[in-house]
Amino acid sequence: MPRNALTTHALFGAAGVSEHWAWKALKAGVIHEPHFEEDVVALRVYACVAQIAWPGEKRPRSAKQQLELWQALAVNTAREALSDPATTRNTTMWVLPDGVQLATTAGQRAALELDVLSERSAFRIPIGLWIAELPDTLEKMPKSRHRRASKSATKKAASET
């Protein structure tokens, strides 16, 4: 059964980011047409991590920004969390300069704080909450913002996953 694809306008609206981030993500290869629900989460995470400058890192604003490995890991981890049955509303993604960590339970978060995050810079993303809110967000969108995916586009999307 084909999924409903989203227009680029609907995508950035559902992600709660400006149109700028949607076009930037398309150009960077973070998202591809047709757009689906996992792209909403990926775009939202991309808009966050693309703006992070770690302490001691010099990034001139005018320099062309390439997607760094840790940024790609954050976006792909977010996509995977969407279909992971272990993901709950409490799942948190910690983005570090050298990777990404997920924690769902209070014990996992405490262990992560003690073992990995102590004395390190990290950026916390409430990925579980974003995923939990996604069905309601998509349901509230005007129906004209959805478009039926063509058979070839659906096959292409399925082969990429």
C-alpha positions as CSV (number, residue, x, y, z in Angstrom):
1,M,0.0,0.0,0.0
2,P,1.6,3.3,-1.0
3,R,2.3,5.9,1.6
4,N,1.2,9.5,1.3
5,A,4.0,11.7,0.3
6,L,4.4,15.3,1.6
7,T,5.1,18.3,-0.5
8,T,8.3,20.2,0.5
9,H,6.1,23.0,1.9
10,A,4.2,20.5,4.1
11,L,7.5,18.9,5.1
12,F,9.0,22.1,6.5
13,G,5.7,23.0,8.1
14,A,5.4,19.7,9.8
15,A,9.0,19.9,11.0
16,G,8.4,23.4,12.4
17,V,11.4,24.8,10.6
18,S,11.8,27.6,8.0
19,E,11.7,26.9,4.3
20,H,15.4,27.7,4.2
21,W,16.2,24.5,6.1
22,A,14.1,22.3,3.8
23,W,15.9,23.6,0.7
24,K,19.3,23.4,2.4
25,A,18.6,19.8,3.5
26,L,17.5,18.9,-0.1
27,K,20.7,20.4,-1.5
28,A,22.9,18.6,1.1
29,G,21.2,15.2,0.3
30,V,19.7,14.9,3.8
31,I,16.2,14.5,2.4
32,H,15.0,13.4,-1.1
33,E,11.8,13.7,-2.9
34,P,9.2,12.3,-2.4
35,H,9.0,13.3,1.3
36,F,7.6,11.0,3.9
37,E,7.1,11.1,7.7
38,E,10.7,10.1,8.5
39,D,11.9,13.1,6.6
40,V,10.0,15.4,9.0
41,V,12.1,14.1,11.9
42,A,15.3,14.0,9.8
43,L,14.7,17.7,8.7
44,R,14.0,18.8,12.3
45,V,17.2,17.1,13.5
46,Y,19.2,18.5,10.6
47,A,18.1,22.0,11.3
48,C,19.4,21.6,14.9
49,V,22.7,19.9,14.2
50,A,23.6,22.1,11.2
51,Q,23.8,25.1,13.6
52,I,26.0,23.5,16.2
53,A,29.5,24.9,16.6
54,W,31.5,22.9,19.2
55,P,33.8,24.8,21.6
56,G,37.1,25.4,20.0
57,E,35.8,24.8,16.5
58,K,36.1,27.8,14.1
59,R,33.5,27.8,11.4
60,P,33.3,31.0,9.4
61,R,29.7,31.8,8.6
62,S,30.6,32.5,4.9
63,A,32.3,29.1,4.4
64,K,30.3,26.4,2.6
65,Q,29.1,23.9,5.2
66,Q,29.5,20.2,4.3
67,L,27.5,17.6,6.2
68,E,30.0,16.2,8.8
69,L,30.0,12.6,9.9
70,W,28.5,13.4,13.4
71,Q,25.7,15.4,11.7
72,A,24.9,12.5,9.3
73,L,24.9,10.1,12.3
74,A,22.4,12.3,14.1
75,V,20.0,12.5,11.1
76,N,20.2,8.7,10.4
77,T,19.8,7.9,14.1
78,A,16.7,10.0,14.1
79,R,15.3,8.1,11.1
80,E,16.1,4.8,12.7
81,A,14.5,5.8,16.0
82,L,11.2,6.4,14.2
83,S,10.8,2.7,13.4
84,D,12.6,1.4,16.5
85,P,10.1,-0.3,18.9
86,A,12.4,0.7,21.8
87,T,11.8,4.4,21.1
88,T,9.4,6.0,23.6
89,R,8.3,9.5,24.3
90,N,11.2,9.7,26.8
91,T,13.9,8.7,24.3
92,T,16.6,11.4,24.2
93,M,19.3,11.7,21.6
94,W,22.6,13.2,22.7
95,V,24.8,14.6,19.9
96,L,28.5,14.7,20.5
97,P,31.4,15.9,18.4
98,D,32.3,12.3,17.6
99,G,28.9,10.5,17.5
100,V,25.4,10.1,18.8
101,Q,24.0,8.3,21.9
102,L,20.3,7.4,22.6
103,A,18.9,6.9,26.1
104,T,15.3,6.0,26.9
105,T,15.1,5.1,30.6
106,A,16.2,7.1,33.6
107,G,18.9,4.5,34.2
108,Q,20.2,4.8,30.7
109,R,20.3,8.6,30.9
110,A,22.2,8.5,34.3
111,A,24.7,6.0,32.9
112,L,25.2,8.1,29.8
113,E,25.7,11.2,32.0
114,L,28.3,9.4,34.1
115,D,30.1,7.3,31.5
116,V,30.1,9.3,28.4
117,L,29.0,12.9,28.9
118,S,31.1,14.0,31.9
119,E,33.3,16.9,31.0
120,R,32.2,16.8,27.3
121,S,30.1,19.1,25.3
122,A,26.8,17.5,24.0
123,F,23.6,18.7,22.5
124,R,20.3,17.1,23.7
125,I,17.5,16.5,21.3
126,P,14.1,15.2,22.6
127,I,13.8,12.8,19.7
128,G,11.2,10.5,21.4
129,L,8.9,13.5,22.0
130,W,9.2,14.7,18.4
131,I,8.4,11.2,17.1
132,A,5.4,10.9,19.5
133,E,4.0,14.2,18.3
134,L,4.4,13.4,14.6
135,P,1.1,11.5,14.0
136,D,-0.9,14.4,15.5
137,T,1.1,17.0,13.5
138,L,0.5,15.1,10.3
139,E,-3.2,14.6,11.0
140,K,-3.7,18.3,11.6
141,M,-2.1,19.2,8.2
142,P,-4.4,20.3,5.4
143,K,-5.0,17.4,3.1
144,S,-4.0,19.4,0.1
145,R,-0.4,19.3,1.4
146,H,-0.2,15.5,0.9
147,R,0.3,14.0,-2.4
148,R,0.1,10.4,-3.5
149,A,3.5,8.9,-4.2
150,S,3.8,7.4,-7.7
151,K,4.6,3.7,-8.0
152,S,8.1,4.4,-9.2
153,A,8.8,6.9,-6.3
154,T,7.4,4.4,-3.8
155,K,9.7,1.7,-5.2
156,K,12.7,4.0,-5.1
157,A,12.0,5.0,-1.5
158,A,11.6,1.3,-0.5
159,S,14.8,0.3,-2.2
160,E,16.7,3.1,-0.4
161,T,15.7,1.8,3.1
